[in-house]
Structure formats: structure tokens, C-alpha cells
Amino acid sequence: MSLSHFLLVAALGSWPAGSAPKGSEAQAASAAAADAFREGCERGSLKLTPQRGRVLKDSDAAEFVNGFSWGRVVAERTVIQFTNPRSTYMAILQFRDVQPKGIARLCVLVSKVLTDEDASRALIETTPEIRPRQTWVPDMLIPEWTVDVPKQGYRKRMAVGHDGWTSLEVATYASAPGTPPPPARQP
């Protein structure tokens, strides 16, 4: 799964020198990215306007989104490119033919404007009192933190790349066979 974060981030392109927001502009951009994660990945009710961003066509979404499926059958896929906050993308995938306790829905936000502080807060603010488990993506030295709550039907993950990107993810587990995947998690 973590390789997919790397692939999505690679598609973001390089960060132009000197164009990163600074000061209160950076704080506002980070807060907007965290809010987009809460709306789209946690609540499942992202309000997307033309001023905020756009849904990419499959041809524009590129092959990097395929890294999220890792052998799973994708029933539905949506990729959003935000203009506010910029340098931020969201991928939402619904999987078909999911085994019980398998991942049925995945929502990932990848951003170059999201601060570690805002991402950490978004990772733990709606989870039970579970300490995030830290791991490393092998051979890439990318730190990630996971809060896994299978009894409540979801897993949250945060990863930080050394080239300035941060990703937040909510994976929703499937229930019994034949049962439709659960909706987005409500905080």
C-alpha cells in the first residue's frame, strides 16, 4: 500500500523552488488540505466546486492510481486535483469482490502543503485512544503511522515523504460476504 503513496506523489511533479506558501498562507493551505481529508475521506461528503478543484478524467489520472489497488478489482475510482489547496490530490477507490475483513474502500489525500502537525491531528482526532504504530516503507525510508481499528471497521494511515509530501489515508473494511461496503466513516 505504501508504494502507492510513492507512486501518487511521483505523479505530482516537482515542487517549484520558491513557490511554497509561507506564513499564514501556508497555515491556511495546510488547514484546507486537512479539511478536505476530513470531508472526503472521513465523512464521505466532499463539497467540490470549480474554485476548489476538479475530478480528473481517467486519462488524466494517470497510471499512478492503479498502485492503490494492488491486485484488487476496482469497482469505482475517483481522483480529485485540488486548486485550493494546491499541490493536493485525493483518490477514492471502491473495490469489488472483497473478502470479509478485506479493504472495501480506500480514500487517500496526498499533499505538499499539509503540515506534519495538521496531518497528525487529522490522523488521531477521531480515533479511539489507540497510539499510532510507526513503521517504515522498506527501501524507501518513508515513515508512516497507522491506527488500525478493525472492530469499528477502518484503518487510518499517515506517511511523510522526504521530498515534501504527506499522505493521509482511510481504509474501510468489508463486512460479511454479499454485504455492500460500508459508507465513509463518520467522526
N, C-alpha and C positions, 0 to 999 in steps of 0.2 A: 504494500500500500504506500509506503513512504517513497518508493521510487516514483510513483505517480506525482507526488508533490514536486519532486525534482524536475520531472518532465513538463509539468504545467508551468513551473517557474521559468524553465528554459525558453518556453514559448513567449514569455512576457517581454523578452528582448533585454537589451542592456539599459541601464538607468543612465540617462544623460547627465553628465557632470554638471553640477551647479543647479540642476532643476528640482532637486528635492525640496519639499516645503520646509520652512523653518519657523520656529517660534510658535505663535498662536495658530498660524496657518497649518503647521504640522500637527498640532494637537487636535484641531478641528477635523483634519483629514483622517487621522487615526480614529477619532471618535466616530466618524461617519462609516469607516470600514467595520468597526466593532458593531455598530448599529445594524449594518447590512447583514452581518453574520447572525445577529440575534433574530432579525426579521425573517431572513430567508432560510437559515439552517435550523434555528431552534423553534420558531413559531410557524414557519412554513407559509408566511403571508407577506412576502416582499412586495412593496409598492414600487414599481418601476415606472418612471416617467422618462420621456426623451432627454430631459435635462440631467437625469441621474445615471442613465446608461441604456444599453440595448442588449437584446437577446441576439446572440450570434447565430448565423446560419451554420448548418453542419459543415459546409465547405470552408467557412471562416474559422470554425472552432479548432480546426487542425487535428492532427493525429494525437496530440498530447493528451486529449481527454480519454482516449482508449486505454491509457495506462491505469485509469481508475478502475476499470472493470476486471482486469487480471483473470480472464477466463470465465467470468460470469456473463450471462446473457443480459444485455441491456434492453429493457422494455421501453424506456423513455429517457431522454437526455436533454438537458437544457444548460447552455453556457451563457453567462452574462458578463459583458465587459462594462465596467462602471466608468463613467466620466466624472462622477462625483461620489466617492473619492476616485481619483485617477490611479492608474497602476494597480488596479484591483479587479480580480475576476472571481466569479462564483460558478462552480459546476455542480449540478444536481442530477443524480442518476438514480433511476428506479430499476431494480433488477427483477428478472422473471425466473421462474423455476427455482426458487430459493429453498434450500433445505431448512428445517426448523433450526432456530438459533443461528442461522446464517445472516449475512448483511443483506437487507432488503432494499434499503435506501441509503444513499450517501450524498452528503452536501458538504462541499469544501470551498472555503474562501481563501484565496491567495492574494497577498497584498505586499507592496513595497512601502506603503505608508503607515501600516498598522504597527504601533509600538509594542514592545515586549510587555509593558505594563498593561495596556488595554487588552492585548491578546490573553495574557494570564488571567485577568479579571473575567473575561468572557469564557475562558475555559472552566473556571471553578465556581462562578457566581450562582449558577442554577443547579449545581450538582450536590448530592448529599456530602456529608463530612467524610469524604474519601480523599486521601492525599494522592496527588497525581504521581504516577510511576514514570520515572525518566528512563529512556532508552536512547540508543544511538543507531542511526541508519548505517549499516555496515559499509565500509569502504568509502563513505562519503562524509563521515564525521558530522552528520547533521543531528543535533539534539532534538528529541521530541518528548513530549509529556502526554500521558494517556490517563484518562479517568474512565474506567470501564464499569458500567452499572447494568449488567445483563438482566437482573430482576426487574429493573424499570424499563428495559428494552432499548438501551442505547449505549454508545461509547463516544466519548469526545477526545479529540487529539489536537495538539498544537505542535508545530515544528518551526524551527528557525534556521534559515539558510545563511551561510556566511557571506552571500552577496547581497544581503539587504531584504530578502523576502521573509514573510511569516505566513504560515498557513494555519487555519482553524478548520476542524472537521467534526461533523456529527454523523455517525453511522447508526442507523436504526436497525435493530434485529428483527428477523421474521418471527412470527408466532407459529401456530400449528399449520401443517400442510393444507393447502387449499384456502387458507385464510388470506385475505388481501393484506399487503404490507401495511404496517401502522402509519398513521399520518406523522407529520413532523412533530417533534417533541415540544410540549408546551411547558415553559418555565413556571 
